[in-house]
Amino acid sequence: MFFKRLAVGAADPKFAAKLQALVDEYEGEAARAERSLETRATPAVQNSPAE
């Protein structure tokens, strides 16, 4: 039943606009989280002493 209501609601431009705003927000959060994880996973570069 839920999916049928979702499909019917998706045809409504106002509903689709609200849903797209949520998609954009979640995608932005996912991208920020991924960058944060990549930054933490990258080891700090240390300079070796000159010989």
SVG drawing of the C-alpha trace seen along z (x, -y; Angstrom):
<svg xmlns="http://www.w3.org/2000/svg" viewBox="-2 -22 76 24">
<polyline fill="none" stroke="black" stroke-width="0.4" points="0.0,0.0 2.8,-2.4 4.5,-2.0 1.2,-2.6 0.8,-5.9 4.4,-6.8 3.9,-6.2 0.7,-8.2 2.4,-11.1 5.4,-11.1 3.1,-12.4 2.4,-15.5 4.9,-18.2 4.9,-19.6 5.6,-16.1 8.3,-15.5 10.0,-18.8 10.0,-18.0 11.3,-14.5 14.1,-15.9 15.1,-18.4 15.5,-15.4 17.5,-13.5 19.9,-16.4 20.3,-16.8 21.1,-13.1 23.5,-13.0 25.3,-16.0 25.6,-14.5 26.9,-11.2 29.5,-13.1 30.6,-15.0 30.8,-11.8 32.8,-10.1 35.3,-13.0 35.6,-12.9 36.4,-9.2 39.0,-9.6 40.7,-12.5 41.0,-10.3 42.2,-7.3 45.0,-9.3 48.1,-9.0 49.9,-12.3 53.0,-12.8 56.1,-13.1 59.3,-14.7 62.3,-12.4 65.5,-14.1 67.9,-15.2 71.1,-13.1"/>
</svg>
